[in-house]
Amino acid sequence: MKTSIEAGWRKIVGRVGEEFFLLNVDEILAFQAERDIVWIITEGRRYIATHTLKALEKRLGDTRFQRIHRNALVNVDHVRKISSLSSQRWLITLSNHQEFIASKRQARGVRSLFRW
């Protein structure tokens, strides 16, 4: 079975103002929802996504993106550090030094990042 990336979902549309950009999935570090806006986070810029976080997660399918919180998906290829905050809470640091806190509900998925 092909993953979404293999099936042709190699680009994600991001918006800044009235301009739309085609972003390579590999350059995306994370997606983060804030109220009704979903941000696409890259190394040097944030874009507004044209889809919901749930739709993006479904569209990306079985790729390198991991749900770490109800409001965040991170690209595991850009995770640089995972620190334990408690037995079920993790602080995840990306390659651009941005930090995310993983929820208790997603703790098992975060622990799976340790498996090689």
C-alpha distances in whole Angstrom, upper triangle without the diagonal:
4,7,10,12,9,9,13,14,16,20,21,25,28,31,34,37,37,35,31,29,25,24,22,19,20,24,24,25,25,25,28,29,33,34,33,32,29,29,27,28,28,31,34,33,32,31,30,27,27,24,25,23,21,20,19,17,15,15,14,11,10,12,16,18,19,21,25,27,27,28,26,23,23,21,21,22,25,26,29,31,31,34,35,37,37,36,33,33,32,33,30,31,29,30,33,34,33,33,31,32,29,30,31,28,25,27,25,22,25,26,22,23,25,23,22
4,7,8,6,6,10,11,13,16,18,21,24,28,31,34,34,31,27,25,22,21,18,16,17,21,20,22,22,22,26,27,31,32,31,29,26,27,24,25,25,28,30,30,29,27,27,24,24,22,23,21,20,18,17,16,14,12,11,10,9,10,14,16,18,20,24,26,26,26,24,21,21,19,19,20,23,24,28,30,29,33,34,36,37,35,33,33,31,32,29,29,27,28,30,32,31,31,30,31,28,29,31,28,25,27,25,22,24,25,22,22,25,23,22
4,5,5,6,9,9,10,14,15,19,21,25,28,31,31,29,25,23,19,18,15,13,14,18,17,19,18,19,22,24,27,29,28,26,23,23,20,22,22,24,27,27,25,24,24,21,21,19,20,18,17,15,13,12,11,9,8,6,6,7,10,12,14,17,20,22,22,23,20,17,17,15,16,16,19,21,24,26,26,30,31,33,34,32,30,29,28,28,25,26,24,24,26,28,27,27,26,27,25,26,27,25,22,24,22,19,21,23,19,19,22,21,20
4,5,5,6,5,8,11,12,15,18,21,25,28,27,25,21,20,16,15,13,11,13,16,15,17,17,17,20,21,25,26,25,23,20,20,18,20,20,23,25,24,23,21,21,17,17,15,17,15,14,12,11,10,9,6,5,5,7,7,11,11,14,16,20,21,21,21,19,16,16,14,16,17,19,21,24,27,27,30,31,33,34,33,30,29,28,28,25,26,23,24,25,28,26,27,25,26,24,26,27,25,22,25,23,20,21,24,21,20,24,23,22
4,5,5,5,5,9,11,14,17,21,24,27,27,24,20,18,14,13,10,8,10,13,13,15,16,16,20,22,25,27,26,24,20,20,17,18,18,20,23,22,21,20,20,17,18,17,18,17,17,15,12,12,12,9,7,8,9,7,10,11,15,17,20,22,22,22,19,16,16,13,15,15,17,19,23,25,26,29,31,33,34,34,31,30,28,27,24,24,21,22,23,26,25,26,24,26,25,26,28,26,23,25,24,21,22,24,21,20,23,22,21
4,5,7,8,11,14,17,20,24,27,30,30,27,23,21,17,16,13,11,13,16,17,19,20,20,24,26,29,31,29,27,24,24,21,22,21,23,26,26,25,24,24,21,21,20,21,20,20,18,15,15,14,12,10,10,10,9,12,14,17,20,23,26,26,26,23,19,19,16,18,17,20,22,25,28,28,32,34,36,37,36,33,33,31,30,27,27,25,25,26,29,28,29,28,30,28,30,31,29,26,28,27,23,24,26,23,22,25,23,22
4,6,8,11,13,17,20,23,27,29,29,26,22,20,17,16,14,13,15,18,18,21,21,21,24,25,29,30,28,27,23,24,21,23,23,25,27,27,26,24,24,20,20,18,20,20,19,16,15,15,13,10,10,10,11,11,15,16,19,21,24,26,26,26,23,20,21,18,20,20,22,25,28,30,31,34,36,38,39,38,35,34,32,32,29,30,27,27,28,31,30,31,29,31,29,30,32,30,27,29,28,24,26,28,25,24,27,26,25
4,6,8,11,14,17,20,24,26,25,23,19,17,13,13,11,11,13,16,16,19,19,19,23,24,28,29,27,25,22,22,19,21,20,23,25,24,23,21,21,18,17,17,19,19,19,16,14,15,14,10,10,12,13,12,15,16,19,21,25,26,26,25,23,20,20,18,20,20,22,24,27,30,31,34,36,38,39,39,36,35,33,32,29,29,26,26,27,30,29,30,29,31,29,31,33,31,28,30,29,26,27,29,27,25,29,28,26
4,6,7,11,14,17,21,23,23,20,17,15,11,11,9,8,11,13,13,16,16,16,19,20,24,25,23,21,18,18,15,17,17,20,22,21,20,18,18,14,14,13,16,15,15,13,10,12,11,8,7,10,12,11,13,13,16,18,21,23,22,21,19,16,17,15,18,17,19,22,25,27,28,31,33,35,36,36,33,31,29,29,26,26,23,23,24,27,25,26,25,27,26,27,30,28,25,27,27,23,24,27,25,23,27,26,25
4,7,10,13,17,20,23,22,19,16,13,9,8,6,6,8,10,11,14,15,15,19,21,24,26,24,22,18,18,14,16,15,17,19,19,18,17,17,15,15,15,17,17,17,15,12,14,14,10,9,12,13,11,12,13,17,19,22,23,23,22,20,16,16,14,16,15,17,20,23,26,27,30,32,34,36,36,33,31,29,28,25,24,21,21,21,25,24,25,24,27,26,28,30,29,26,28,27,24,24,27,24,23,26,26,24
4,7,10,13,16,19,19,16,12,9,6,5,5,6,9,10,10,14,14,14,17,19,22,24,22,19,16,15,12,14,13,16,17,16,15,13,14,12,12,13,15,15,17,14,11,14,14,11,10,14,15,13,14,14,18,19,22,23,23,21,19,16,16,14,17,17,17,20,23,26,27,31,33,34,36,36,33,31,29,28,25,24,21,20,21,24,23,24,24,27,26,28,31,29,26,29,29,25,25,28,26,24,28,28,27
4,6,10,13,16,16,14,10,8,6,5,7,6,10,10,9,12,12,11,14,16,18,20,18,15,12,12,9,12,12,15,16,14,13,10,11,8,9,9,12,12,14,12,9,12,13,10,10,13,16,14,14,13,16,17,20,21,20,18,16,14,14,14,17,17,17,20,23,26,26,29,31,32,34,35,32,30,27,26,23,23,20,20,20,22,21,22,22,24,24,25,29,27,24,27,27,24,24,27,26,24,27,28,27
4,7,10,13,12,10,7,6,5,6,9,10,13,12,11,14,14,12,15,16,18,19,17,14,12,11,9,12,13,16,16,14,12,9,9,6,6,9,12,13,15,13,11,14,15,12,13,17,19,17,18,16,19,20,22,22,21,19,17,16,17,16,20,20,20,22,25,28,29,32,34,34,36,37,34,31,29,28,25,24,21,22,21,24,22,24,23,26,26,27,30,29,26,29,30,27,27,30,29,27,30,31,31
4,7,10,10,8,6,5,6,7,10,11,14,12,11,13,13,11,13,14,15,17,15,12,10,8,7,10,11,14,14,11,9,5,5,5,6,9,12,13,16,14,12,15,17,15,15,19,21,19,19,17,19,20,21,21,20,17,16,16,16,16,20,20,19,21,24,27,27,30,32,32,35,36,33,30,28,26,24,23,20,20,19,21,19,21,21,24,24,26,29,28,26,29,30,27,26,30,29,27,30,32,31
4,6,7,6,4,6,9,10,14,15,17,15,14,16,15,13,14,15,15,17,14,11,11,9,9,12,13,16,14,11,9,5,5,6,7,11,13,15,18,16,15,18,20,18,18,22,25,23,23,20,23,22,24,23,22,19,18,18,19,20,23,23,22,24,27,29,30,32,34,34,36,38,35,32,30,28,26,25,22,22,20,23,21,23,23,25,26,28,31,30,28,31,33,30,29,33,32,30,33,35,35
4,6,5,7,8,11,12,16,17,19,17,15,17,16,15,15,16,16,18,16,12,12,10,10,12,13,15,13,10,8,6,6,9,11,14,16,18,21,20,18,21,23,21,22,25,28,25,25,23,25,24,25,25,24,20,20,20,21,21,25,25,23,25,27,29,30,32,35,34,37,39,36,33,31,28,26,25,22,22,20,22,20,23,23,26,27,29,33,32,30,33,35,31,31,34,34,32,35,37,37
4,6,8,11,14,16,19,21,23,20,19,21,20,18,18,18,17,18,16,13,14,13,14,16,17,19,16,13,11,9,9,12,12,16,18,20,23,22,20,24,26,24,25,28,31,29,28,26,28,27,28,27,26,22,22,23,24,25,28,28,26,29,31,33,34,35,37,37,40,41,38,35,34,31,29,28,26,26,23,25,23,25,26,29,30,31,35,34,33,35,37,34,34,37,37,35,38,40,40
4,7,10,14,16,20,21,24,21,20,23,22,20,20,20,20,20,18,15,16,15,16,18,19,21,19,16,14,11,11,13,12,16,19,21,24,22,21,25,26,24,25,28,31,29,29,27,29,29,30,29,28,25,25,25,26,26,30,30,28,31,33,35,36,38,40,40,42,44,41,38,36,34,32,31,28,28,26,28,26,28,28,31,32,34,37,37,35,38,39,36,36,39,39,37,40,42,42
4,7,10,13,16,18,21,19,18,21,20,19,20,20,21,22,19,16,16,15,14,16,16,19,17,14,13,10,10,12,12,16,19,20,23,21,20,23,25,22,23,27,29,27,27,25,28,28,29,29,28,25,24,24,24,24,28,28,26,29,31,33,35,37,39,39,42,43,40,37,35,33,31,29,26,26,24,27,25,27,28,31,32,33,37,36,34,37,38,35,34,38,37,35,38,40,39
4,7,10,13,15,18,16,15,18,18,17,18,19,20,21,18,15,15,13,12,15,15,18,16,13,12,9,9,10,9,13,16,18,21,18,17,20,21,19,19,23,26,24,24,22,25,25,27,27,26,23,22,21,22,22,25,25,24,27,29,32,33,35,38,38,40,41,38,36,34,32,29,28,25,25,23,26,24,26,26,29,30,32,35,34,32,34,36,32,32,36,35,32,36,37,36
4,6,10,12,14,13,12,16,16,15,18,19,20,22,20,17,15,13,11,13,12,15,14,12,11,9,10,10,11,14,17,18,20,18,16,19,21,18,18,21,24,21,21,20,23,24,26,26,25,22,21,20,20,19,23,22,21,24,26,29,31,33,36,36,39,40,37,34,32,30,27,26,22,22,20,24,22,25,25,28,29,31,34,33,30,33,34,30,30,33,32,30,33,34,34
4,7,9,12,11,11,15,15,15,18,19,22,23,21,18,16,14,11,13,12,15,15,13,13,11,12,11,11,13,17,17,19,17,14,17,19,15,15,19,21,18,19,18,21,22,25,25,25,22,20,19,19,17,21,20,19,23,25,28,30,33,35,36,38,39,36,34,31,30,26,25,22,21,20,24,22,25,25,28,28,30,33,32,29,32,32,29,29,32,30,28,31,32,31
4,6,8,7,8,11,12,13,16,18,20,23,21,17,15,13,9,10,9,12,12,11,11,10,12,10,12,14,16,16,18,16,13,16,17,14,13,17,19,16,16,15,18,20,22,23,23,20,18,16,15,14,17,16,16,19,22,25,26,29,32,33,35,36,33,31,28,26,23,22,18,18,17,20,19,22,22,25,25,27,31,30,27,29,29,26,25,28,27,25,28,29,28
4,5,6,7,11,12,13,17,19,22,25,23,20,17,15,11,12,10,12,14,13,14,13,15,13,15,16,18,17,19,17,14,15,17,14,12,16,16,13,13,13,17,19,21,23,23,21,18,16,15,12,15,14,14,17,20,23,25,28,31,32,35,35,32,30,27,26,22,21,17,17,17,20,20,22,22,25,25,27,30,29,26,28,28,24,24,27,25,22,26,26,25
4,5,5,9,10,11,15,17,21,23,22,19,15,14,10,11,10,12,15,14,14,13,14,12,14,14,16,14,16,15,11,12,14,11,9,12,13,10,10,10,13,15,18,20,20,18,15,12,11,9,12,11,12,15,18,21,22,26,28,29,31,32,29,27,24,23,20,19,16,15,16,19,18,20,19,22,22,24,27,26,22,24,24,21,20,23,22,19,22,23,22
4,6,8,10,13,16,19,22,25,24,21,18,16,12,11,9,11,14,14,15,15,17,16,18,18,19,17,19,18,14,15,17,14,11,14,14,10,9,10,14,16,18,20,22,20,17,13,11,8,10,8,9,13,15,19,20,24,26,28,30,31,28,26,24,22,18,17,14,13,14,17,17,19,19,22,21,24,27,26,23,24,24,20,20,22,20,18,20,21,20
4,6,9,12,15,18,21,24,23,20,16,14,10,9,6,7,10,11,12,12,15,14,17,18,19,17,20,19,15,16,19,16,14,17,17,13,12,12,15,17,19,21,22,20,16,14,11,9,12,10,9,13,15,18,20,23,26,28,30,31,29,26,23,21,18,16,12,11,12,15,15,17,18,21,21,24,27,27,23,25,25,22,21,23,22,19,22,23,22
4,6,8,11,14,17,20,20,16,13,10,7,6,5,8,10,10,10,10,12,11,14,15,16,14,16,16,12,13,16,14,12,15,16,12,11,10,12,14,15,17,18,16,13,10,8,7,10,10,9,12,14,17,19,22,24,25,28,29,26,24,21,19,16,14,11,11,11,14,13,15,15,18,18,21,24,24,20,22,23,19,18,22,21,18,21,22,22
4,7,10,14,16,20,20,17,13,11,8,6,5,7,10,10,10,12,14,13,17,16,17,14,17,17,14,14,17,16,13,16,16,13,10,9,11,12,13,15,17,14,11,9,6,5,8,8,6,8,11,14,15,18,21,22,24,25,23,20,17,15,12,11,7,8,8,11,9,11,12,15,15,18,21,21,18,19,21,17,16,19,18,15,18,20,20
4,6,10,13,16,17,14,10,8,6,5,7,10,12,11,10,11,12,11,15,14,13,11,13,14,11,11,15,14,12,15,15,13,11,8,9,10,10,12,13,11,7,6,4,6,9,10,9,10,13,15,15,18,20,20,23,24,21,18,16,14,11,11,9,11,11,12,10,11,10,13,13,16,19,18,16,17,19,16,14,18,18,15,18,20,21
4,7,10,13,13,10,7,6,5,6,9,12,14,12,9,10,9,8,12,11,10,7,10,11,9,9,13,13,12,14,16,14,13,9,10,9,10,11,11,8,6,5,6,9,12,14,12,13,16,18,18,20,22,22,24,25,22,19,17,16,14,14,12,14,14,15,12,12,11,13,13,15,19,18,15,18,20,17,16,20,19,18,21,23,24
4,7,10,11,8,6,5,7,8,11,14,15,13,10,10,10,10,13,12,10,8,11,13,11,11,15,16,15,17,18,17,16,12,12,10,10,9,9,6,5,7,8,11,14,17,15,15,18,18,18,20,21,20,22,24,21,18,16,15,13,14,13,16,15,15,11,11,9,12,12,14,17,17,15,17,20,17,16,20,21,19,22,24,26
4,6,7,6,4,6,9,11,15,17,18,16,12,12,10,9,12,11,8,7,10,12,11,12,15,16,16,18,20,19,18,15,14,12,12,10,8,5,6,9,12,15,18,20,18,18,21,22,21,22,23,22,24,25,22,19,18,17,16,17,17,19,18,18,15,14,12,13,14,14,18,17,16,19,21,19,19,22,23,22,25,27,29
4,6,5,6,8,11,13,16,19,19,16,13,13,11,11,14,13,11,10,13,15,15,16,19,20,20,22,24,23,22,18,18,15,15,12,11,7,9,13,15,18,21,23,21,21,23,23,23,24,24,23,25,26,23,20,20,19,18,19,19,21,19,19,16,15,13,14,15,16,19,19,18,21,24,22,21,25,26,25,28,30,32
4,6,8,10,14,16,20,23,23,19,16,15,12,13,14,13,11,11,13,15,16,17,19,20,21,23,26,25,25,21,20,17,17,14,12,9,12,15,18,21,24,26,24,24,27,27,26,27,27,25,27,28,25,22,22,22,21,22,22,25,23,23,19,19,16,17,18,17,20,20,20,23,25,24,24,27,28,27,31,33,34
4,7,10,13,16,20,23,23,19,15,14,10,10,11,10,8,10,12,13,14,16,18,19,20,22,25,24,24,21,21,18,19,16,13,11,13,16,19,21,24,27,25,25,28,29,28,29,29,28,30,31,27,25,25,24,23,24,24,26,24,25,21,21,19,20,20,20,23,22,22,25,27,25,25,29,29,29,32,34,35
4,6,10,12,16,19,19,15,12,10,7,7,9,9,8,9,12,13,13,15,17,17,18,21,23,23,22,19,19,17,18,15,14,10,12,14,16,19,22,24,22,23,26,26,26,27,28,27,29,31,27,25,24,23,22,22,21,23,21,22,18,19,17,19,19,20,23,22,21,24,27,24,24,28,28,27,30,32,33
4,7,10,13,16,17,14,10,8,6,5,8,8,6,6,10,11,10,12,15,15,15,18,20,19,18,15,16,14,15,13,12,9,9,10,13,15,19,20,19,20,23,24,23,25,26,26,28,29,25,23,22,20,19,19,18,20,18,19,16,17,15,17,17,18,21,20,19,22,24,21,21,25,25,24,27,29,30
4,6,10,13,13,10,6,6,5,6,9,10,10,9,13,13,11,13,16,16,15,19,21,19,18,15,16,15,15,14,14,10,9,10,12,14,17,18,16,18,20,21,22,24,25,25,27,29,26,23,21,19,17,17,15,17,15,16,13,14,14,16,17,19,22,22,20,22,24,22,21,25,25,23,26,28,29
4,7,10,11,8,6,5,6,6,10,10,11,10,13,13,10,12,16,14,13,17,18,16,15,13,14,14,15,15,15,12,10,10,10,11,15,16,14,16,18,20,21,23,25,25,28,29,26,23,21,19,17,16,14,15,13,15,13,15,14,17,18,20,23,23,20,23,24,21,20,24,24,21,25,26,27
4,7,8,6,5,7,9,10,13,14,14,13,16,17,13,15,18,17,15,19,20,17,15,13,14,15,15,15,16,13,11,10,9,10,13,14,11,13,15,17,18,21,23,23,26,28,25,22,20,17,15,13,10,11,10,12,10,12,12,16,17,19,23,23,20,22,24,21,19,23,23,20,23,25,25
4,6,5,6,8,11,12,15,16,17,16,19,19,15,17,20,18,16,20,20,17,15,14,16,17,17,18,20,17,14,13,11,10,13,13,10,13,15,17,19,22,25,25,28,30,27,24,21,19,16,14,10,10,8,11,10,13,14,18,19,22,26,26,23,24,26,22,21,24,24,20,23,25,25
4,6,8,11,15,16,19,20,21,19,22,23,19,20,23,22,19,22,23,19,17,16,18,19,19,20,22,19,16,15,13,12,14,13,10,12,13,16,19,21,24,25,28,30,28,25,22,19,16,13,9,8,6,9,10,13,15,19,20,24,27,27,24,25,27,24,22,24,24,21,23,25,25
4,7,10,14,16,19,21,22,21,24,24,21,22,25,24,22,25,26,22,20,19,21,22,22,23,24,21,18,18,16,15,18,16,13,16,17,19,22,24,27,27,31,33,31,27,24,21,18,16,13,11,8,11,11,15,17,21,23,26,29,30,27,28,30,27,25,28,28,25,27,29,28
4,7,10,13,16,18,19,18,22,22,19,20,24,22,21,24,25,22,20,19,20,21,21,21,22,19,17,17,15,15,18,18,15,17,19,21,23,25,28,28,31,33,31,27,25,22,19,17,14,13,10,13,12,15,17,20,22,25,29,29,26,28,30,27,25,28,28,25,28,30,30
4,7,9,13,15,15,15,19,19,16,18,21,20,19,22,24,21,19,17,19,19,19,19,19,16,14,14,14,15,18,18,15,17,19,21,22,25,27,27,30,31,29,26,23,21,18,17,14,15,12,14,12,15,15,19,20,23,26,26,24,26,28,25,24,27,27,25,28,30,30
4,6,9,12,13,13,17,16,14,17,19,18,17,21,23,21,20,17,19,19,20,19,19,16,15,15,15,16,19,20,17,20,22,24,25,27,29,29,32,33,30,27,25,23,21,20,17,18,15,18,15,18,18,21,22,24,28,27,25,27,29,26,25,29,28,26,29,31,31
4,7,9,10,11,15,14,12,15,18,17,17,20,23,21,20,18,19,18,20,19,18,14,14,14,16,17,21,21,20,21,24,26,26,28,30,30,32,33,30,27,26,24,22,21,19,20,18,20,17,19,18,21,22,23,27,26,24,27,29,26,25,29,29,27,30,32,32
4,5,7,9,12,11,9,12,14,13,13,17,20,18,18,15,17,16,18,18,16,13,13,13,14,16,19,20,19,21,24,26,26,28,30,30,32,33,29,27,26,24,22,22,19,21,19,21,18,20,19,21,21,22,26,25,23,26,27,24,24,28,27,25,29,30,31
4,7,10,12,10,9,13,14,12,14,17,20,19,20,18,19,19,21,20,18,16,16,15,17,18,22,23,22,24,27,29,29,32,33,33,35,35,32,30,29,27,25,25,23,24,23,25,22,23,22,24,24,25,28,26,25,28,29,26,26,30,29,28,32,33,33
4,7,8,6,6,10,11,10,12,14,18,17,18,16,17,16,18,17,15,13,14,13,16,17,21,22,22,23,27,28,28,30,31,31,33,33,30,28,27,26,24,25,23,24,23,25,22,23,21,23,22,22,25,23,22,25,26,23,24,28,27,26,30,30,31
4,5,5,6,9,10,10,12,14,17,17,18,15,15,14,16,14,12,10,11,12,15,17,20,22,22,22,26,27,26,28,29,28,30,30,27,25,24,24,22,23,22,24,23,24,21,21,19,20,19,19,22,20,19,22,24,21,22,26,25,24,28,29,30
4,5,5,6,9,10,10,12,15,15,15,12,12,10,12,11,9,7,8,8,11,14,17,19,18,19,23,23,22,25,25,25,26,27,23,21,21,20,19,20,19,21,21,22,19,18,16,17,16,16,19,17,15,19,20,17,18,22,21,21,24,25,27
4,5,5,6,9,10,11,14,14,16,12,12,10,13,12,9,9,10,10,13,15,18,20,21,21,25,25,24,26,26,26,27,27,23,22,22,22,21,22,21,24,24,25,22,21,18,19,17,16,19,16,15,19,19,17,18,22,21,21,25,25,27
4,5,5,6,9,10,13,14,16,13,14,13,16,15,13,13,13,12,15,16,19,21,21,22,26,27,26,29,29,29,30,30,27,25,25,25,23,24,23,25,25,26,23,23,21,22,20,20,22,20,18,22,22,19,21,24,23,23,26,27,28
4,5,5,6,8,12,11,13,10,11,11,14,14,13,12,11,9,12,12,16,17,18,19,23,24,24,26,27,28,29,29,26,24,23,23,20,21,19,21,21,23,20,21,18,20,18,19,22,19,17,21,21,18,19,22,21,20,24,25,25
4,5,5,6,9,9,11,8,9,8,12,12,11,11,10,8,10,11,14,16,17,18,21,22,21,24,25,26,27,26,23,22,21,21,19,20,19,21,22,23,20,20,17,18,16,17,19,17,14,18,18,14,16,19,18,17,21,21,22
4,6,5,9,10,13,11,11,11,15,15,14,14,13,11,14,14,17,19,20,21,25,26,25,27,28,29,29,29,25,24,24,24,22,24,22,24,25,26,24,24,21,22,19,20,21,19,17,20,19,16,18,21,20,20,23,23,24
4,5,9,10,12,11,13,13,17,18,16,16,15,12,14,14,17,18,19,21,25,26,26,29,30,31,32,31,28,27,26,26,23,24,22,24,24,26,24,24,22,23,22,22,24,22,19,23,22,19,21,23,21,21,25,24,25
4,6,6,9,7,10,11,15,16,16,16,14,10,12,11,13,14,16,18,21,23,23,26,27,29,30,29,26,25,23,23,21,21,19,21,22,24,22,22,20,22,20,21,23,21,18,21,20,16,18,21,19,18,21,21,21
4,6,9,8,10,11,15,17,16,17,15,12,13,12,14,16,18,19,22,24,23,26,27,29,29,28,25,25,23,24,21,23,21,23,24,26,24,24,21,22,20,21,22,20,17,20,18,15,17,20,17,17,20,20,20
4,7,8,9,11,15,17,17,18,16,13,13,12,12,14,16,17,21,22,21,25,26,27,28,27,24,24,22,23,20,22,20,22,24,25,24,23,21,22,19,20,22,19,16,18,17,13,15,17,14,14,18,16,16
4,5,8,11,14,17,18,18,15,11,11,9,9,10,13,14,18,20,20,23,24,26,28,27,24,23,21,21,18,19,17,18,20,22,21,21,19,21,19,20,22,20,17,19,17,14,15,17,14,13,16,16,15
4,7,10,12,15,17,17,14,10,8,6,6,7,10,11,14,16,16,20,21,24,25,24,22,21,18,18,15,16,14,15,17,19,18,18,17,18,16,19,21,19,16,17,16,12,12,15,12,10,14,14,13
4,7,9,12,13,13,10,6,5,4,6,8,10,10,14,16,15,19,20,22,23,23,20,19,17,16,13,14,13,14,16,17,16,16,14,15,14,16,18,17,13,15,15,11,11,14,12,11,15,15,16
4,6,9,11,12,8,5,5,6,7,10,11,10,14,15,13,16,17,19,20,19,16,15,14,14,12,14,13,15,17,18,16,15,12,13,10,12,14,13,9,11,11,7,8,11,10,9,13,14,15
4,6,7,8,6,4,7,9,10,13,14,13,16,16,14,17,17,18,19,18,15,14,13,14,12,14,14,17,18,18,16,14,11,11,9,10,12,10,7,10,11,8,8,12,12,11,15,16,18
4,7,8,6,6,7,10,10,14,14,12,15,14,12,13,14,14,15,15,12,10,9,10,9,12,13,16,17,16,14,12,8,8,5,6,9,8,5,7,9,7,7,10,11,11,14,16,18
4,5,5,7,9,13,14,17,16,15,18,17,14,15,15,15,15,16,12,10,10,11,11,14,15,18,19,18,15,12,9,8,5,5,8,8,6,9,12,10,10,13,15,14,17,19,22
4,6,8,12,15,16,20,19,18,21,20,18,19,19,18,19,19,15,14,14,15,15,17,18,21,21,21,17,15,12,11,9,8,10,9,9,12,14,13,13,17,17,18,21,22,25
4,7,10,14,16,19,18,17,20,19,18,19,19,18,20,21,17,15,15,14,14,16,16,19,19,18,15,13,10,10,10,10,13,12,11,14,17,15,15,18,19,18,22,24,26
4,7,10,12,15,14,13,16,16,15,17,18,18,19,20,17,14,13,13,11,13,13,16,16,16,12,11,8,9,8,10,13,13,10,13,15,13,12,16,17,15,19,21,22
4,7,9,12,12,11,15,16,15,17,18,19,21,21,18,16,14,14,11,13,12,15,15,16,13,12,10,11,10,12,15,14,11,13,15,11,11,15,15,13,17,18,20
4,6,9,8,8,11,12,12,15,17,18,20,21,18,16,13,12,9,10,8,11,12,13,11,10,9,11,10,13,16,15,12,14,15,12,10,14,14,11,15,16,17
4,5,6,7,11,13,13,17,19,21,23,23,20,18,16,15,11,11,9,10,12,13,12,13,12,14,13,16,19,18,15,16,16,13,12,15,14,11,14,15,16
4,5,5,9,10,11,15,17,19,21,21,19,17,14,13,10,10,9,10,13,14,13,13,12,14,13,16,18,18,14,14,14,11,10,12,11,8,11,12,12
4,6,8,11,13,17,19,22,24,24,22,20,17,16,12,12,9,9,12,14,14,15,15,17,16,20,22,22,18,18,18,15,13,15,14,10,12,13,12
4,6,9,11,15,18,20,23,23,22,19,16,14,10,9,5,5,8,10,10,12,12,15,15,19,21,22,18,18,19,16,14,16,15,12,14,16,15
4,6,8,11,14,16,19,20,18,16,12,11,7,6,4,6,9,9,10,10,10,12,12,16,18,19,16,15,16,14,11,13,13,9,11,14,14
4,7,10,14,16,19,20,19,17,13,11,8,6,5,6,9,8,10,10,12,14,14,18,20,21,18,17,18,16,13,14,15,11,12,14,14
4,6,10,13,15,17,16,14,10,8,6,5,7,9,11,9,11,9,11,12,13,16,18,20,17,15,16,15,11,12,14,11,10,14,15
4,7,9,12,13,12,10,7,6,5,6,9,12,14,12,12,10,10,10,10,13,14,16,14,11,13,12,9,9,11,9,9,13,15
4,6,9,11,11,9,6,5,7,8,12,14,16,13,13,10,11,10,10,13,14,17,14,12,14,14,11,11,14,12,11,15,17
4,6,7,8,6,5,6,9,11,15,18,19,16,16,13,12,10,10,12,12,15,13,10,13,14,10,10,14,13,12,16,19
4,7,8,5,5,6,10,13,16,19,20,17,16,12,12,9,10,11,11,14,14,11,14,16,13,13,17,16,16,19,22
4,5,5,7,10,13,16,19,23,24,21,20,16,14,11,11,11,10,13,13,10,13,15,13,13,16,17,16,20,23
4,6,8,12,14,18,21,24,26,23,22,18,16,13,12,11,9,12,12,9,11,14,12,11,14,16,15,18,21
4,7,10,13,16,19,23,24,22,20,17,14,11,9,8,5,8,9,6,8,11,10,10,13,14,15,17,21
4,7,10,13,16,20,21,18,17,13,11,7,6,6,6,9,9,6,10,11,9,10,14,14,15,18,21
4,6,10,13,16,18,15,14,10,8,6,5,7,8,11,9,7,10,11,8,9,12,12,12,16,18
4,7,10,13,14,11,10,7,6,5,6,9,11,14,12,11,14,13,10,12,14,13,14,17,19
4,7,10,11,9,8,5,5,6,7,11,13,15,12,11,14,12,9,11,13,11,12,16,17
4,7,8,6,6,4,7,9,11,14,17,19,16,15,17,16,12,14,16,13,14,17,18
4,5,5,5,6,8,11,13,16,19,20,17,17,19,16,13,16,17,13,15,18,18
4,5,7,10,12,15,16,20,23,24,21,20,22,19,17,19,19,15,17,19,19
4,6,9,12,15,17,21,24,25,22,22,24,22,19,21,22,18,20,23,23
4,6,10,13,15,19,22,24,21,21,23,21,18,20,21,18,19,22,23
4,7,10,13,16,20,21,19,19,21,19,16,19,21,18,19,22,23
4,7,10,13,16,18,16,16,18,17,14,17,18,16,17,21,22
4,6,9,13,14,12,13,16,14,12,15,17,15,17,20,22
4,6,9,12,10,10,14,13,10,13,16,14,16,19,22
4,7,8,6,7,10,9,7,10,13,12,14,17,20
4,5,5,6,10,10,9,12,14,15,17,19,22
4,5,5,8,10,10,11,14,15,17,19,22
4,6,8,9,10,12,13,15,17,19,22
4,6,5,6,9,10,11,14,16,19
4,5,5,6,9,10,12,14,17
4,5,5,6,9,10,12,15
4,5,5,7,10,10,13
4,5,5,8,10,13
4,5,6,8,11
4,5,5,9
4,5,8
4,6
4
